[in-house]
Amino acid sequence: MKKKRKRADHYVKRFDGKRIPLYFETISKTLSAEGLCYDPLHKDRKILVDKRLGKRRKLNVIIEEITHAFFFDEPEYKVRKFSAELGKIIYGRFVKKNAIENNED
């Protein structure tokens, strides 16, 4: 009997209109990955992020895997560097307690 997949936690919509389901679930340690992005042009496309990660690491992995979804052919080192830089800014400015600057009023 085929295992029924749970409903996606979120959907990422690419520039070409393709919707990619994002799941937060436990990723097997045998895969040596904290997140996975399957080929966004394949019919079984999906993004997985390990739900056991801490807040800051989870943010970086989400950014990294979504970046892969948009730019699948970019090398891992470029995606990882971009994700780390963006994650550092978002975490430092908007996630840490009392770090939100609200000067829009």
Secondary structure, DSSP 8 states (H G I E B T S, - for coil): --------SEEEE-TTS-EEEEEEE---GGG--SEEE--TTSTT--EEEETTS-HHHHHHHHHHHHHHHHSTTS-HHHHHHHHHHHHHHHIIIIISTT-------
